[in-house]
Amino acid sequence: MTEYCSVEKKAHIMTVTIERPDRLNALHSQANAELGRVFDDFADDDDMWVAIITGSGRGFCAGNDLRHQAEGGERVPMPMGFGGLTSRFDLNKPVIAAVNGVAMGGGFEIALACDLIIASEKALFALPEPKVGLAALAGGLNRLPRQIGPKRALGMILTGRHVSAAEGLDLGFVNEVVEHEALTDAARNWALQICACAPLSIRASKDVVYRSLDSASLEESMTTPYDSVKTMVKSQDFIEGPKAFAEKRKPNWQGK
């Protein structure tokens, strides 16, 4: 049972909806810890291949619940970071952010920690922490420059300005902008396209991409042994894929 989010599992896709619409889905530490447990479950569930995270109401996530903090609300540990994602570095399964509205501060950091960002035309992004004497230390200052380059990232970070979905697409951190009413279907369409591929191939691909970004050279990134690739090569799906191609049929992926 969850208190601050809802979870749906269907056809290898887990959809997580943040459920604090009265506060534009701003998160306190209890909500972050709960989302951490939800994504722990996603990581451990072999039947779940892709996750989508979105928000209820008008906001995706307005960041840290400053009102709760100002009221002296209880704080609990959240080892996996904001939204249960920003400090999670060992998840090879893909996560899609379906950004339906405001994604500010920690909310934007959740989206940046995802592998794809599908945005409603009503989505709005910012790292406004300096305006309240803070800094985006849940990965925003680290991920945004890596994803769009330091000059573009600093243009957002040093001003705290709001960026529309269309500009986010132009800057390169948004994958697709859709009409607001089409967001759920669009995010699910991306997830279904991913699910049409071999799960272990997807996980190996994600693992190699992110670890390659940390390599000192192209040669090093290409010659490094990856456990995820070894797992893929030893899997039943590694045999099933070419077999299905030769037999001109749809592959029956097992994820093992």
Sequence and secondary structure as in RCSB ss.txt:
>XXXX:A:sequence
MTEYCSVEKKAHIMTVTIERPDRLNALHSQANAELGRVFDDFADDDDMWVAIITGSGRGFCAGNDLRHQAEGGER
VPMPMGFGGLTSRFDLNKPVIAAVNGVAMGGGFEIALACDLIIASEKALFALPEPKVGLAALAGGLNRLPRQIGP
KRALGMILTGRHVSAAEGLDLGFVNEVVEHEALTDAARNWALQICACAPLSIRASKDVVYRSLDSASLEESMTTP
YDSVKTMVKSQDFIEGPKAFAEKRKPNWQGK
>XXXX:A:secstr
  SSEEEEEETTEEEEEE  GGGTT B HHHHHHHHHHHHHHHH TT  EEEEEESTTEEE SB HHHHHTT   
   TT GGGTTT     S EEEEE SEEETHHHHHHHHSSEEEEETT EEE  GGGGT   TTTHHHHHHHHH H
HHHHHHHTTT  EEHHHHHHHTS SEEE GGGHHHHHHHHHHHHHTS HHHHHHHHHHHHHHHTSSSHHHHHHS 
 HHHHHHHTSSHHHHHHHHHHTTS       
